[in-house]
């Protein structure tokens, strides 16, 4: 059953939010009314509690005797929209900050796959997932696009825990049937699809409205999935057009080279091989697709991503931590690609989207410093806060 706020609320104080990509709006001494379903139903400037009860609440049809919880910001406090983490691996939380001197492919085999495989233990999974939900909520993350593991039962557990905590989430059972350890992989495309359908059915039943928790089709990334599996997932996405899709793309250069080797034109049926082209050929590049990283996209790939309406989760902390590179966010947005921010824990060292926003500002300056972009490539504070909230909302389909 989906969580609700159960009581009407009246928030009083200062409010800051992104009015546009490059504009923050500041409302001081304002009142915001929220109904029992968590929907903002009124915003009134220069309004204290007495005035709100005299004018705002009656206008909403709220009676004087109704139960309304009043939340007042204290001195030096303000209200800000919840952050949206467009890319986070819930199963990797215990490894946060552990990346040593490794890069992506070595890091996966050394640290990540063993950790994820261990979460087939329900007791351990409950402990880890409870902690990651608590941690992200403490950082103001009200919505997260979670990768779980290949295990159906504990992926279902993650969905249950998100629902109980009231954290809006996309929860994905990870698909991977090749180039993964024998102890942690789907035995066949058919087995991966059966497990994926089971996971989707469970999450749909847990929250039929999808108001809090939704399933998401989750091929880990192209190298870990055979083309038959990718095609089957694309067919599933077409069969159930309300399902979002999440995966990785062009995170680091060796990965891009590996994709070219694994998926030549003879496999994909395309004239030339490209990372974006693999997903496109499989039917996985859609307006509901969240592509994490996109650090090394070519001009043509960026145009294809934009044309298909796919979105990008910019993960500056992990891109720096495991030496993947610096994504050109301004360039992507200029192509018409919608972007949000992701922590990509545990490639990223922090569960805080605000930290990702800070790093997005700094990385955009590095893009300019190393000659990958012009002065205009730099992102402002206003812009990264937009990506952390409204941009992220568009990425995850809110």
C-alpha positions in Angstrom: 0.0 0.0 0.0 1.4 3.4 -1.0 2.4 5.7 1.8 0.6 9.1 2.3 1.2 12.0 4.6 -2.2 11.2 6.3 -2.4 14.7 7.7 -2.7 18.1 6.1 0.3 20.4 6.6 1.1 24.1 6.6 4.7 25.1 6.1 5.7 28.6 7.2 9.0 30.4 6.6 11.5 31.0 3.7 11.3 28.9 0.6 14.0 28.6 -2.2 13.3 26.7 -5.4 14.4 26.5 -9.0 12.1 28.6 -11.1 14.1 28.0 -14.3 17.4 26.4 -15.2 19.3 29.6 -14.4 17.0 31.1 -11.8 16.4 30.5 -8.1 13.3 32.0 -6.6 13.3 33.1 -2.9 10.1 33.4 -1.0 10.4 34.9 2.5 7.7 34.8 5.2 5.6 32.5 3.0 3.0 29.8 3.6 2.7 26.5 1.7 -0.2 24.2 2.2 0.1 20.5 1.5 -2.9 18.2 1.4 -3.2 14.7 2.9 -1.8 13.2 -0.4 1.4 15.2 -0.2 0.3 17.6 -2.9 1.1 21.3 -2.7 -2.3 23.0 -3.0 -1.5 26.6 -2.1 1.5 29.0 -1.9 1.0 32.4 -0.3 3.6 35.1 0.1 4.0 37.3 3.2 1.7 35.1 5.2 2.0 34.0 8.9 0.0 31.3 10.6 -2.8 33.6 11.6 -3.3 35.0 8.1 -3.1 31.5 6.6 -5.8 30.2 8.9 -8.0 33.2 8.1 -7.5 33.2 4.3 -5.6 30.4 2.8 -7.1 27.4 4.6 -10.8 28.5 4.2 -10.1 29.0 0.5 -9.0 25.4 0.3 -12.2 24.3 2.1 -10.2 23.3 5.2 -12.4 23.7 8.3 -11.1 25.4 11.5 -11.4 22.1 13.4 -9.5 20.1 10.8 -6.2 18.5 11.8 -3.5 20.6 10.2 0.1 20.1 11.2 2.0 23.4 11.3 5.8 23.3 10.4 7.7 26.5 11.0 11.2 27.1 9.8 13.5 28.2 12.6 16.0 31.0 12.6 18.5 30.6 9.7 16.4 27.7 8.2 14.6 27.5 4.9 12.6 25.0 2.9 14.0 23.5 -0.4 12.6 20.8 -2.8 13.7 17.3 -2.2 16.7 16.1 -4.2 16.4 13.5 -6.9 19.2 10.9 -7.3 18.9 9.7 -10.9 21.6 7.0 -10.5 22.5 5.1 -7.4 23.5 1.5 -6.6 21.8 0.7 -3.3 23.6 -2.6 -3.2 27.0 -0.9 -3.2 26.4 1.3 -0.1 29.0 -0.6 2.1 31.7 0.1 -0.5 31.2 3.9 -0.6 34.6 5.6 -1.0 36.4 2.3 -1.7 37.9 2.6 -5.2 41.6 2.7 -4.6 43.6 3.3 -7.7 41.3 1.2 -9.9 39.3 2.2 -13.0 35.8 1.0 -13.9 36.3 -2.5 -15.2 38.8 -3.6 -12.6 36.8 -1.8 -9.9 33.7 -3.9 -10.8 35.5 -7.2 -10.5 37.6 -6.3 -7.4 35.0 -4.6 -5.2 31.6 -4.4 -6.7 30.5 -7.8 -7.9 31.5 -9.6 -4.7 29.6 -7.1 -2.6 26.5 -7.3 -4.7 26.5 -11.1 -4.8 26.7 -11.2 -1.0 23.3 -9.4 -0.8 21.5 -12.6 -1.8 21.5 -13.1 2.0 18.2 -11.5 3.0 19.4 -10.5 6.4 22.5 -8.6 5.0 20.4 -7.1 2.3 17.8 -5.8 4.8 20.6 -4.2 6.8 22.3 -2.6 3.8 19.1 -1.3 2.1 17.7 0.0 5.4 20.9 2.0 5.9 21.1 3.4 2.3 17.5 4.6 2.5 18.0 6.2 5.8 21.3 7.8 4.6 19.8 9.2 1.4 16.8 10.5 3.2 19.1 12.2 5.7 20.7 14.0 2.8 17.3 15.2 1.5 16.9 12.6 -1.3 13.2 12.2 -1.7 13.4 10.2 -4.9 16.1 7.7 -6.1 16.6 5.6 -9.1 18.1 2.4 -7.5 20.0 -0.5 -8.9 19.6 -3.5 -6.7 21.3 -6.9 -7.7 20.4 -9.9 -9.8 18.6 -11.4 -6.8 14.8 -11.1 -7.2 13.9 -11.7 -3.5 16.2 -9.0 -2.2 15.3 -6.6 -5.0 11.7 -7.0 -3.8 12.9 -6.3 -0.3 14.4 -3.0 -1.4 11.1 -2.0 -3.0 9.3 -2.9 0.3 11.7 -0.8 2.4 11.4 2.2 0.1 7.6 2.0 0.3 7.6 1.7 4.1 9.9 4.7 4.4 7.9 6.8 1.9 10.9 7.4 -0.3 9.8 7.6 -4.0 12.0 5.2 -5.9 12.6 3.4 -9.2 13.8 -0.1 -8.2 15.6 -2.3 -10.7 16.6 -5.9 -10.7 20.0 -5.9 -12.5 20.3 -8.0 -15.7 23.7 -9.4 -16.7 24.4 -12.6 -18.6 27.9 -12.3 -19.9 31.4 -11.0 -18.9 30.5 -11.3 -15.2 31.8 -13.8 -12.6 30.2 -17.2 -12.7 28.9 -16.7 -9.2 27.1 -13.5 -10.1 25.4 -13.6 -13.5 22.2 -14.7 -15.2 22.6 -18.1 -16.7 20.8 -17.2 -19.9 18.8 -14.4 -21.5 15.7 -16.4 -20.8 16.5 -16.7 -17.1 17.2 -13.0 -16.9 13.9 -12.2 -18.5 12.0 -14.5 -16.2 13.6 -13.0 -13.2 13.0 -9.5 -14.5 9.3 -10.1 -15.1 9.0 -11.6 -11.6 10.6 -8.5 -10.1 8.4 -6.2 -12.1 5.2 -8.1 -11.1 6.1 -8.0 -7.4 6.8 -4.2 -7.4 3.7 -3.5 -9.3 1.7 -5.5 -6.8 3.4 -3.8 -3.8 2.4 -0.3 -5.1 -0.3 -0.7 -7.8 -0.6 3.1 -8.3 3.2 3.5 -8.7 2.9 6.6 -6.6 5.9 5.7 -4.4 7.7 2.8 -5.9 8.0 1.7 -9.6 9.9 -1.1 -11.3 12.5 -0.2 -13.9 14.1 -2.3 -16.6 17.8 -2.5 -15.7 20.4 -3.9 -18.1 23.5 -3.3 -16.1 25.5 -2.0 -19.1 26.0 -3.3 -22.6 29.2 -5.3 -21.9 27.5 -7.4 -19.3 24.5 -8.2 -21.5 24.3 -10.4 -24.6 22.5 -8.8 -27.6 19.7 -11.3 -27.3 19.1 -10.2 -23.7 19.2 -6.5 -24.7 16.7 -7.2 -27.5 14.4 -9.0 -25.2 14.5 -6.2 -22.7 13.7 -3.8 -25.5 10.7 -5.9 -26.4 9.6 -5.8 -22.8 9.9 -2.0 -22.8 7.7 -1.9 -25.9 5.2 -4.3 -24.4 4.9 -2.3 -21.2 5.4 1.3 -22.3 5.0 2.7 -18.8 8.2 1.1 -17.6 11.3 3.3 -17.3 14.7 1.9 -18.4 18.1 2.6 -16.7 21.6 1.6 -17.7 25.1 3.0 -18.2 26.7 4.5 -21.3 30.2 5.6 -22.3 31.6 5.8 -18.8 35.2 5.3 -19.6 37.3 4.7 -22.7 38.2 1.0 -22.3 34.5 0.3 -21.7 33.6 2.1 -25.0 36.3 0.1 -26.8 34.9 -3.2 -25.3 31.4 -2.3 -26.5 32.8 -1.8 -30.0 34.5 -5.2 -29.9 31.4 -7.1 -28.5 28.8 -5.5 -30.7 30.1 -5.0 -34.2 27.7 -4.2 -37.0 27.3 -7.9 -37.8 25.7 -8.3 -34.3 23.5 -5.1 -34.2 22.6 -4.9 -37.8 23.7 -1.3 -38.0 26.1 0.3 -40.5 28.6 1.2 -37.8 29.2 0.3 -34.2 28.6 2.7 -31.4 27.6 2.5 -27.7 24.4 4.5 -28.2 23.7 2.5 -31.4 23.7 -0.8 -29.4 20.9 0.4 -27.2 19.1 1.9 -30.1 19.2 -1.3 -32.1 17.9 -3.2 -29.1 14.9 -0.8 -28.6 16.3 0.5 -25.3 16.8 4.1 -26.3 13.5 5.8 -25.5 12.1 8.9 -23.8 11.9 6.7 -20.6 15.6 5.8 -20.7 18.0 7.0 -18.1 21.6 6.8 -19.3 24.2 7.2 -16.5 27.5 9.0 -17.2 27.7 9.7 -21.0 31.2 10.9 -20.6 32.6 9.9 -24.0 29.7 10.2 -26.3 30.5 11.2 -29.9 28.7 14.0 -31.7 26.6 11.5 -33.6 25.7 9.5 -30.4 24.6 12.6 -28.6 22.4 13.5 -31.5 20.8 10.0 -31.5 20.3 10.2 -27.7 18.6 13.6 -28.1 16.5 12.4 -31.0 15.2 9.4 -29.0 14.4 11.6 -26.0 16.6 9.6 -23.7 17.9 11.3 -20.6 21.3 11.5 -18.9 22.3 11.0 -15.2 25.4 13.1 -14.7 27.6 11.5 -12.0 30.5 13.9 -11.4 31.7 12.3 -8.2 32.2 8.8 -9.5 33.5 10.0 -12.9 36.3 11.7 -11.0 36.8 9.0 -8.3 37.4 6.1 -10.7 39.1 8.3 -13.3 36.4 7.9 -16.0 36.6 11.5 -17.3 34.5 14.7 -17.3 31.1 14.7 -18.9 30.3 17.8 -21.0 26.9 18.6 -19.5 26.4 22.0 -21.2 27.2 20.3 -24.5 24.6 17.6 -23.9 22.0 20.1 -22.9 22.8 22.2 -25.9 22.0 19.1 -28.0 18.6 18.9 -26.3 19.4 16.1 -23.9 17.7 16.4 -20.5 20.1 16.0 -17.6 19.9 15.3 -13.9 22.4 14.4 -11.2 23.3 11.0 -9.8 25.5 10.1 -6.8 26.4 6.7 -8.4 27.3 5.4 -5.0 29.7 3.5 -4.6 31.6 4.7 -7.6 30.7 8.0 -6.0 31.9 8.4 -2.5 28.8 10.2 -1.1 25.1 9.6 -0.9 24.5 13.3 -1.1 23.0 14.8 -4.3 24.1 18.2 -2.9 27.7 17.0 -3.0 27.1 15.8 -6.6 25.9 19.4 -7.3 29.0 20.9 -5.9 31.2 18.6 -7.9 29.2 19.3 -11.1 30.1 22.9 -10.7 33.8 22.1 -10.3 33.9 19.4 -13.1 32.4 21.9 -15.5 35.3 24.2 -14.8 37.7 21.4 -15.5 36.0 20.8 -18.8 37.0 24.3 -19.8 40.4 24.2 -18.1 41.6 21.1 -20.1 40.3 22.5 -23.4 37.2 20.3 -23.8 34.9 23.3 -23.9 34.5 27.0 -24.1 33.9 29.4 -21.2 30.2 28.9 -21.5 30.5 25.3 -20.6 30.8 26.2 -16.9 27.7 25.4 -14.8 26.4 27.9 -12.2 25.1 27.1 -8.8 21.6 27.9 -10.0 21.9 25.4 -12.8 23.2 22.5 -10.8 20.5 23.0 -8.2 18.0 22.8 -11.0 19.6 19.6 -12.2 19.4 18.2 -8.6 15.6 18.8 -8.5 13.5 19.7 -11.5 16.0 18.3 -14.0 16.2 15.0 -12.1 12.4 14.9 -11.9 12.2 15.0 -15.7 14.9 12.4 -16.0 13.0 9.9 -13.8 9.6 10.7 -15.3 7.9 12.7 -12.6 
